[in-house]
Amino acid sequence: MKTFKQYLKEGPPAWTESLSTMLFDLPRAGLKDLKIPLSSSIMNRVWPKSVRSKAFHVTDLDGVFKLTKMGKTKSISAFYNMDDYIIQSGIKTEGGYVVELEGDVLAAAPDDISSQPDKTGRRWLTLSTIMNTSTASDPGLGGSSKLKKMEDDLGRLLVKILKKNGEDVDEGSRDNIIGLQWSGLGKKHGGKTKSVIIKDYIDGMEKIMKKHSKSLGSILTDYTKKRTLEPDPDSGDVAIWDELVVNNFKIQKIHVGPEFADDFREDDDVEGFPFEVYDDAGDMVDYITRTVSRIKL
């Protein structure tokens, strides 16, 4: 296992929350908001054979520049399917640019699963995201039927850490009570003590992920085989984008939307990469759809 300082060397995206705050932030005071790490080092140890796939990333020009300089261990949010309006308006950036890439898939889902980066560049999913169905109000990966025992193990991990740090807690306590005590532990301690608590949490989480690796691995990556959005059986609505978390990626091409196309028509490349300009965002979506349909894993 790594030391706490080694965990912090995986480096930060621009919008993040401190790990020392994020891990103890359980808004619903229960285990459903526990954070599951999508650390490249942990994922490689738990699943040595990664799923590698072509995918796309929407961003703005500044984001393109940053992406070309990003290290391999850092992960980004990508997609297979996205509405042309979102491509032009962006999600966390102003949009207008789509980066075609190939990378290792850490997680994939037919909706936005709100993967959250911390200041080290590692991304996290909440337990509820892993457990919930894709059609839930808080959409997820549909793992509840396969991972109930994993949820129990996570509760036991928190109890173990709480007891180690002098907290009076019963393993049979309700999830919300354990969650409240866990949040309180994060507020009570700082410095070296809190660093050790975080290391114990991440090490314990890795052991649990390894214990449930077969079921968890399929839940995290099975959508890469499907890659298509289907209407909600009740409302008929379709998600406006899906989400992949990828790292160790290689940029293959830059696609420039109509709003910025004229700025690049005379250029040979964008940051050293080939590019294509579009007069209609719908044509870009058509290219993405055709390309995704031809992916072979």
N, C-alpha and C positions, 0 to 999 in steps of 0.2 A: 504494500500500500504506500501511497505517497505521503509526504509531510504536507502540512497546511500551506507552507510557502510554495511548495511545488505546485499545488493546486492553483495558486494565484498567478502562475506564469503563463496562463493560456490567453491572456491579453485583451482591451474592451471595445465594443461597438459604441457608437455615439450616444445612443439612448438606452439607459440601463438603470437598474436599481442595485444598491449594495447588497452583496450576498449576506452580510451580517444582519441586514434588515429583512430581506426577502424570504429567507428560510423560516423565519419565525412569524411571518405575516399570514395568519389564518383568519381571513375576514369572517367566515361563517363559524368560527370557533370549533372546528372539527377537523377530522383527518382528510376530508375531501379536498382541501386546499394544500395539502402537502406537496412539495415540489420534487419531481423526479428528474435527475440529471441526464442530459444528453451530451455529456462530456465525451470528446473523441477518444480520450485515453480509456475511460471506463467502457465505452461501447466496443472498442477494439479488444479489450480483455474479455468481455462477456460474449461478444459475437465476432471472433477473429475474421470470419469471411463476411465482408460487407456487401450490401446491395448497391451496385453502381448503376447510375442511370443518367440519361440526358434530362435536363430540366431547364426552366426559365426563371429569371429574377427581374422584377420590375423595379425601376429606380429613376433617378434624375442624373444629369451629367456629373454632378459632384459625386454621386454614388457610384457611377461608373469608374471614376478616377480612384476612389477609395477601394473599390472591389479589386482593381488590378494590382493593388499593393497589399492586399489582405493575406495573412498567413494561412497555411493549410489547416491548422488545428481549429481555426475559428469557423463557426457555422453561420449560415445565413438562411433566411426563409425564401423558398422558391415555389414554383407552381407548375402544373401541367395544363390547367385550364383557368382562364381569366376573362371576364367581360371586358370589351374594348373601352368602356367608360373608365374602368379602374386602371387600365393600362395608361390612359391619358392623364388621369387625375392623381394616380399614385396611392400608396397606402401610408407608409411612414415617410415618404419623400414626395416631391412634386410630380413624379412620374414622367412619362413620355419616352422612356428608354427601356428596352428589354434586353437583358443579357442572356444569350444562349450558352449553356455550360454543361459539363458532365461532372458529377460528383458522387460521393458516398452518401446514401440516404440514411439518416438517423431516425426519421419518422415521416410518415405520409398519411394524409387523411383527405376525405372528400369535402372538406370545409375548412374554414379558418380555425385553427386549433390554438391560436394565441400563444405560441411558443414565446417564452420570455428570456431575453439575454440578461446575464449579470455583468458586472464590470470586468470580468476576466474574459468575456467572449463566449463562455459556455452558455448553452440554452437549457431551459427547464420547461417541463410540462407539469401541470397539476395532476394529482391523482384523479380528480373528476374528469379531466380531459381524456385520460386513458380509459376510464370506466364508462363514461356516457356514450349513448348511441350518436350516430351522425345527425339524426333528426331531432335531438334534444334541444331545448332552448339554449343550453350551453353545450354546443356540439362537441363530440369526442370520437374516440376510436372504437367504441363498442366492446370493451374488454371485461365488463362486469361479470359475465357468466364464467369466464375462464380464470379470473384473477382474484376471486374472493379471498382465497387463502393468502395472497400477497398483501391484501389490505390488512388482514389480521397480523401478518408479520411486521408491517409498518407500525401498527399500534404498539406491538411489543418492543420494537426498536426505540420508540420515543420513551416508553416506560423505563427501559434499561438506562437510557441516557439521563432521564430525570432522576432516577434513583442514584446513579453514579454521582450526580451533582447535589445530593442531599435533599431532594424533594420527596415528600411523603405522598406516594401515589399508588393506587391499587390497579394491577393489570386488568382487573375486571371492570374498571370504571367506564362510563359511557364515553364515546369518542369525543363529544364536545368538552367533557371535563379534562380529558388528556390534552386536547387541543388548547384549551385555555391555559393549562399549566405549562405547555410547551411555549406558547407565546410569552407567558410571564417569565420563563427561564431566559429568553432572549433579551428581555428588558432588564433583568436583574444583573446579568453579567456582561463584561466587556473584556478587552485586551486579550491576554494569553488564554484565560479560562474560556472565553467565547470561541477563540480559535480552535481549541481542543474539542469543544462541543461540536463545532461545524465539521471538523475532521472526523469525529466519531459518527456524525450523521451521514457524511458522504461515504465513508468506509462501510458503514452498516447498510446503506442503500445499495451499494455495489454488490454486497453479499446476497441481498434479497433479490436483486435483478438477476444475478447468476442462478439462484435457486429456481426462479421462474422463467429462465431464459427462453425455453422453447415456446411457451404460450405468449410471453411478452414480445419476443422477437417477431412472431407472426402478426401480432396485433399492431406493432409499430410499422411494419413494412408491407403488409399484404396489399395495400391500396396501389402499390407500384405495379402490380399485375393487372389491375383493373383500369385505372387512369381515366375513368369517365364519370361525369356527374349525372346523377339520376334524380328525377323529381321526388319531392317528399310525398309519400303515399296519401297523406291527408290533405295537405294544402296545394300540392302540385308545384310548389316553389322549387327552384333550383339554386344552389349556392352560386354566388357570383365569382368565386374563385376557390380552388383547393389549396392545400398547403403542404409543402415538403420542407423538412429541415435537412440541409446538406452541408457537408464540409469536404475538405480535401478535393476541392473542385478545380477544374480547368476551364477557363473561358474559351469559347470557340468562335463566337460572333456577336456583334453588337447590332441591335435593330433599333432604328431611330424613327419615332412617330412623326406624323404630318406637321405638328406644330414646330418641330425643330429640323425638319428634313432639309430645308434650304441652306442651313448652316453647314451642311456636310457634303453637299452634292459634288463639290470639287476636290474633296479630300481623298486620300488613298487609304487611310485607316483611321481608327479612333483608338488612341493610346496603344498603337501597334497591333490592333486586332482588326480583321476584316469587318465591314459593316454593310448594312443595307438600309435604305431610306424608303419610307412609305408615304403615299399621298392620302391614304385612307387607313385608319386604325383597324378596320374590319379585315383588310388584306393581311395585316400582321397577325391577327387572330387566326385567320385561315391557315397561314403558314405554320403557326404554332400547333394547331389542331392536326394538320397533316403530319408534322414531324413527330408529335407525341404518339400518333396511331402506328407509326413505324418502329417504335422503340422495341428492342429485343433485349431481355434481361438474361 
